[in-house]
Amino acid sequence: DAHHTATFSPPQLPPIVARPRLLERLGSRPAPKLSLLLGQAAQGKTTLAAAYLHSIDGPKAWVELDPSAGDAANFYYLIARALDHTGQVSGGARFLDIPALALGTGEDSSRWQVRLRAILQAWQGEGLLVIDGLERLAATSPGHDLLQTILDHQPDGLRLLLLSRVEPQIRFRHLSIRRQVLILTNRELAFTAEEIVAFFRQELSMQLGTAELRRVGIMTG
């Protein structure tokens, strides 16, 4: 089960071509409360987010969603453990005591939204929560309701970085009005010609010609 195997640390990825133009956007000041990486496969969303986390100090946690997270209890447990992992939740352990029978029951999300709001109210200090793989939540998953709860009750000091291949079912107009949202889409995430050349040269020891460069650009753009 996801609640047993999650590590909450960013993945350790092999050396990659640096993308300073995007790392600079993610690290912009004032820091956005919500950052969204929305792009198709092969655009390096996970790699970029992991590189960013490895480049910064401070409390942080990484959640990798799988299909089991679509259940309200499982989604809650993943987020609760991740927030507790940061060390920024006062008395965080008390939020992890969940009856085993409650996990995976498919019940509605209301009770878990209440518990999630309590965790967010207990948040202290600064930290970053990354949730990767939002496209794995089914359209009818109660996980969307819990994610909206985080956004609606997001405490000061807690930043969110969300990764998805599709636009998530969330509302964040209140953050947009305050200019606290950063969105990087296919257009920004697409590899530049310089990044493609550098990747093939450094990782594959290959020198691309103009035609090959154009084809790769189409595949990753």
ZIKAJO-V910255 format. One record per backbone hydrogen bond with DSSP energy under -0.5 kcal/mol. NH is the residue of the N-H (numbers start at 0). CO is the residue of the C=O. If there is no record, write none. Layout:
NH_CO + NH_CO
This chain:
3_0 + 4_0 + 5_1 + 12_10 + 21_18 + 22_18 + 23_19 + 24_20 + 25_21 + 26_22 + 27_24 + 32_179 + 33_179 + 34_159 + 35_181 + 36_161 + 37_35 + 37_183 + 38_36 + 38_163 + 42_39 + 47_43 + 48_44 + 49_45 + 50_46 + 51_47 + 52_48 + 53_49 + 54_50 + 54_51 + 55_51 + 55_52 + 60_127 + 61_7 + 62_129 + 64_62 + 64_131 + 68_65 + 69_66 + 70_67 + 74_70 + 75_71 + 76_72 + 77_73 + 78_74 + 79_75 + 80_76 + 81_77 + 82_78 + 83_79 + 84_80 + 85_81 + 85_82 + 86_82 + 86_83 + 87_82 + 89_87 + 89_121 + 91_88 + 93_90 + 94_91 + 95_92 + 96_93 + 97_95 + 101_98 + 102_98 + 102_99 + 104_101 + 112_108 + 113_109 + 114_110 + 115_111 + 116_112 + 117_113 + 118_114 + 119_115 + 120_116 + 121_117 + 121_118 + 122_119 + 123_87 + 126_156 + 127_58 + 128_158 + 129_60 + 130_160 + 131_62 + 131_129 + 132_162 + 133_162 + 135_132 + 136_133 + 137_135 + 140_137 + 141_69 + 142_69 + 143_140 + 145_141 + 146_142 + 147_143 + 148_144 + 149_145 + 150_146 + 151_147 + 152_148 + 153_150 + 157_154 + 158_126 + 158_156 + 159_32 + 160_128 + 161_34 + 162_130 + 163_36 + 169_167 + 174_171 + 175_171 + 176_172 + 177_173 + 178_175 + 179_174 + 181_33 + 183_35 + 184_182 + 188_184 + 189_185 + 195_191 + 196_192 + 197_193 + 198_194 + 199_195 + 200_196 + 201_197 + 202_198 + 203_198 + 203_199 + 204_200 + 205_199 + 207_205 + 212_208 + 213_209 + 214_210 + 215_211 + 216_212 + 217_213 + 218_214 + 219_215 + 220_216
